[in-house]
């Protein structure tokens, strides 16, 4: 888990939407799960984030990402790996 981003509360990532490479800001919010609260990246602006791009951002920033399709975790990680104690 990227603790620096969680403390900072913000992040930026390059996303390809409709064929254009764009720089989008994300904010860190806490969501309740069965394992406790976890930090999740959510696009700051109302953007329909494609699932493939959400997976890329999650792997790049090492935090879960909320997109239109649901919650996406980095490869090989689950909600219990991000639980805040």
GUTOR-906249 format. One line per field, with one value per residue: residue number from 1; residue in one letter; x, y, z of N, C-alpha, C, CB in turn; chain. Coordinates in steps of 0.001 Angstrom, whole numbers, plus 500000, padded with zeros to 6 digits. Glycine has a CB too. Example, Ala and Ser with C-alpha at 12.3 -4.5 7.8 and 13.67 -1.06 7.14 Angstrom:
2
nr	[1,2]
rest	[A,S]
n.X	[513190,512850]
n.Y	[494310,497750]
n.Z	[507800,507080]
ca.X	[512300,513670]
ca.Y	[495500,498940]
ca.Z	[507800,507140]
c.X	[513200,512900]
c.Y	[496700,500030]
c.Z	[507800,507870]
cb.X	[511308,514084]
cb.Y	[495527,499402]
cb.Z	[509046,505725]
kette	[A,A]
This chain:
85
nr	[1,2,3,4,5,6,7,8,9,10,11,12,13,14,15,16,17,18,19,20,21,22,23,24,25,26,27,28,29,30,31,32,33,34,35,36,37,38,39,40,41,42,43,44,45,46,47,48,49,50,51,52,53,54,55,56,57,58,59,60,61,62,63,64,65,66,67,68,69,70,71,72,73,74,75,76,77,78,79,80,81,82,83,84,85]
rest	[X,X,X,X,X,X,X,X,X,X,X,X,X,X,X,X,X,X,X,X,X,X,X,X,X,X,X,X,X,X,X,X,X,X,X,X,X,X,X,X,X,X,X,X,X,X,X,X,X,X,X,X,X,X,X,X,X,X,X,X,X,X,X,X,X,X,X,X,X,X,X,X,X,X,X,X,X,X,X,X,X,X,X,X,X]
n.X	[500848,500511,501506,502225,500598,498140,498379,498794,496430,495695,496218,497655,497111,497920,495546,493936,491332,488754,490612,492410,495190,495086,495603,494468,493134,492963,491221,491634,489503,487823,486511,484098,484546,484270,486605,487368,488043,489171,491534,490571,490979,489355,488084,488480,487008,483884,484137,483845,485431,487182,487291,489709,491582,491262,492329,495003,495705,495320,497313,499574,499587,499285,496966,493472,490942,488008,485619,483262,482518,482925,484819,488271,491153,494758,496857,496909,496258,493976,491026,491633,494345,494610,493417,492848,494349]
n.Y	[498824,502212,504401,507067,508369,507996,509514,512015,512347,512822,512200,511901,510683,509350,508807,507036,508073,507784,507629,509648,510737,511652,513699,513027,514040,512319,511565,510449,508373,506864,503665,501467,498066,494489,493892,496162,499716,500873,502608,504257,505164,507732,509252,512757,514509,514155,511504,508930,506188,503837,500258,498938,501003,501688,499442,499697,502101,501338,499378,500922,502954,501482,501224,500617,501303,503111,502669,502932,500322,499094,498236,498155,496282,496299,494005,490801,491556,492110,493253,492925,493373,496097,497080,499459,499952]
n.Z	[500000,499236,501361,501418,499531,500752,503080,501934,500467,497862,494337,491053,487779,484567,482108,479524,477707,475458,473405,473929,475788,479044,481971,485090,488225,491367,494388,497756,499446,502245,502511,503893,504618,505016,506283,507562,507383,504219,502143,499170,495790,494035,491124,490893,489292,487553,485796,483470,484099,482311,482701,482079,482257,484919,486163,485369,486698,489360,489660,489127,491126,493397,494984,495712,493224,492494,490064,487312,486881,489288,492235,491941,492497,492990,491155,492515,495107,497853,499661,502375,502475,502473,504734,507256,510353]
ca.X	[500000,501257,501095,502440,499390,497046,498594,498622,495005,495499,497155,497361,497488,497623,494482,493530,489877,488333,491785,493259,495900,494735,496062,493303,493395,492198,491236,491587,488374,487826,485291,483960,484442,484210,487910,487598,488114,490291,491636,490209,491118,488147,488356,487986,485974,482960,484684,483564,486737,487095,487819,491119,492371,491203,493292,496338,495925,495440,498636,500590,499598,499215,495783,492232,490331,486564,485232,481856,482311,483054,486075,489363,492336,495984,497024,497382,495905,492561,490623,492301,495697,494565,492656,493498,494256]
ca.Y	[500000,503448,505205,508487,508871,507990,510687,513210,512435,513118,511600,512170,509563,509481,507884,507145,508063,508106,507741,510764,510559,512794,513662,513207,513980,511381,511820,509229,508294,505619,502879,500392,496710,493489,493866,497486,500789,500818,503797,503998,506314,508065,510417,514011,514996,513098,510886,507499,505554,502480,499222,498671,502114,501584,498408,500279,503080,500588,498759,501965,503679,500471,501449,500278,502400,503003,503059,502653,498871,498630,498472,497419,496175,495960,492585,489975,492106,492072,494278,492723,493907,497550,497432,500425,499471]
ca.Z	[500000,499116,502508,501123,498871,501724,503928,501104,500154,496444,493393,489644,486919,483138,481718,478125,477568,474092,472553,474331,477043,479890,483349,485945,489670,492177,495819,498562,500376,503012,502347,504871,504098,506075,506947,508137,506391,503284,501304,497776,494892,493284,490279,491452,488377,487133,484594,483362,484019,481768,483585,481769,482789,486381,486527,485201,487766,490616,489684,489127,492395,494449,495815,495007,492463,492270,488710,487018,486946,490664,492924,491307,493338,492262,490883,493614,496412,498203,500621,503661,502373,502604,505933,508152,511730]
c.X	[500891,500809,501287,501207,498217,497167,498342,497159,494685,496538,496739,497853,497117,496637,494153,492015,489538,489536,492727,493906,495707,495300,494877,493701,492460,492270,491116,490413,488465,486478,485281,483806,484346,485512,488233,487625,489357,490332,491365,490388,489837,488489,487713,486859,485070,483390,484284,484895,486587,487780,489297,492025,492371,492198,494715,496663,496119,496814,499743,500716,499486,498116,494549,491643,488847,486275,483768,481545,482414,484405,487143,490573,493562,496123,497597,497038,494395,492277,491370,493730,495746,493856,493475,493301,494239]
c.Y	[501234,504406,506699,509098,508942,509206,511980,513431,512717,512378,512014,510985,509876,508393,508124,506980,508563,508371,508865,510462,511820,512595,513992,513152,512982,511837,510488,509334,506957,504942,501760,499060,495763,493439,495173,498529,500617,502126,503432,505281,506488,509262,511670,514591,513838,512590,509423,506815,504136,501476,498967,499762,502100,500542,498949,501254,502364,499947,499796,502638,502763,500770,501017,501518,502113,503509,502693,501165,498318,498989,497561,497449,495927,494444,491861,490485,492115,493139,494132,493263,495416,498012,498346,499947,500612]
c.Z	[500000,500222,502274,500461,499834,502632,503168,500742,498696,495606,491990,488831,485475,482751,480256,478053,476178,473189,472908,475677,477877,481283,484242,487414,490342,493630,496544,499520,501103,502849,503369,504143,505282,506875,507660,507040,505523,502505,499842,496974,494088,492398,490866,490603,487999,485765,484600,483074,483470,482695,483335,482330,484313,486877,486423,486322,489101,490727,489790,490498,493610,495471,495034,494330,492284,490865,488504,487139,488360,491237,492336,492231,492483,492132,492095,494998,496585,499248,501944,503657,502605,503880,506829,509583,512702]
cb.X	[499037,501059,501867,503671,499029,497051,500012,499460,494392,495583,497194,498029,496802,498923,493216,494258,489186,487401,491360,492446,497415,493205,497248,492245,493231,492734,490090,492926,486993,488134,485178,482751,485657,483907,488994,488911,488124,490166,493032,488743,492337,486923,487843,489125,486599,481484,486238,482488,487422,487727,487037,491320,491828,489773,493122,496444,494739,494345,498841,500266,498474,500555,495671,491203,491029,485745,486140,481500,483311,482840,485927,489714,492169,497223,497926,498829,496472,492151,489118,492313,496278,493879,492236,492919,495400]
cb.Y	[500000,504082,504782,508668,507990,506683,510682,513098,513485,514640,510039,513506,508254,509388,508061,506080,508938,509326,507908,512076,510263,512986,514654,512145,515374,509919,512790,509004,508446,505881,502309,500648,496351,492117,493561,497517,502173,499594,504451,503472,506137,508381,510178,515022,515645,513614,511048,507187,505536,502423,497933,498553,503452,501225,497167,500987,504073,499511,497913,503005,504677,500366,502944,499661,502584,503813,502369,503146,498172,497132,498238,498021,495059,496553,492378,489832,493525,490670,494211,491244,493580,498146,496169,501878,498542]
cb.Z	[501220,497712,503734,500216,497682,502559,504487,499833,500983,496186,493534,489157,487384,482272,482612,477234,478664,474095,471171,474401,476803,479952,483586,485641,490311,492015,496233,499339,499627,504515,500909,505809,503181,505484,505940,508937,507081,502319,501451,497662,493945,494246,488848,491572,487108,487094,484518,482234,485405,480365,483409,480252,482274,486847,485630,483851,487854,490714,488443,488064,492417,495154,496250,495984,491077,493347,487637,485617,486064,490744,494448,489909,494372,492974,489669,493515,496577,498723,500863,504015,501015,501401,506702,507958,512054]
kette	[A,A,A,A,A,A,A,A,A,A,A,A,A,A,A,A,A,A,A,A,A,A,A,A,A,A,A,A,A,A,A,A,A,A,A,A,A,A,A,A,A,A,A,A,A,A,A,A,A,A,A,A,A,A,A,A,A,A,A,A,A,A,A,A,A,A,A,A,A,A,A,A,A,A,A,A,A,A,A,A,A,A,A,A,A]
